[in-house]
Each structure stands twice: as C-alpha cells, then as structure tokens.
C-alpha cells in the first residue's frame, strides 16, 4: 500500500523511523517493533535499517489528500485546501 505523506515528512523531520511492514511481516510485528523502535539513536546507527526513500514535501489537501504545489490555508484552523 501507499505510505502516509504526513508520516514520511514527520519521520524525516524528526530523524525518526518509518516502518511499513508487508502483510507477511505483520506476523512478526513484535520483532519489527523491537528492532526498529526500541533501540536508541546510537544503537539504531549500528543496526541495518531500511534506506529512506525520497520524501515529498508538498502540501496535501485536507479534503482530497491531493498533493499540491499551491494551496489555500484556513486562517482559523491552518488546514490546507486545493481551492
């Protein structure tokens, strides 16, 4: 499936880890979490991690989730809209 653009951006900006297990890997979810989430930053540097993909930093419309180059921002709630 497709990964959330918001989660990609958040994990990139916080130097975090974004793990999207495949249906086959979901059976070993505890092992994935222990391997990717539990170790601190120093230990993570020593572990084999997946290579981060290119992150799309464009904004996404709040209603349609459509990626936008230009958008309108609500001045009250700061939501992004395509029109």
Steps between C-alpha positions, in 0.01 A plus 500: 500500500596864491660664799361813661675812367451664840674212678786506245550871561473466879750214519744685273479828695540330839770254386255229595429158355216425261427128474226367273490122540368287216213256571756218535703700752196585714523155662834604648383848598647476850844425357472792255404740780778376730756532219394839361336691785648382830872576441625853564663709226853375569390136475286567190811626323656155544193307384417438135214739427301539182623775270272807521320580178461846352255699709240714324482831689205640307185575695197273476140620482311434825187380315638307203856410611610626156862619487518874429760743374286799602217501750274706723546491878212554740596786732302348788605132504803510262356219285619490140247499214537469124242774424 
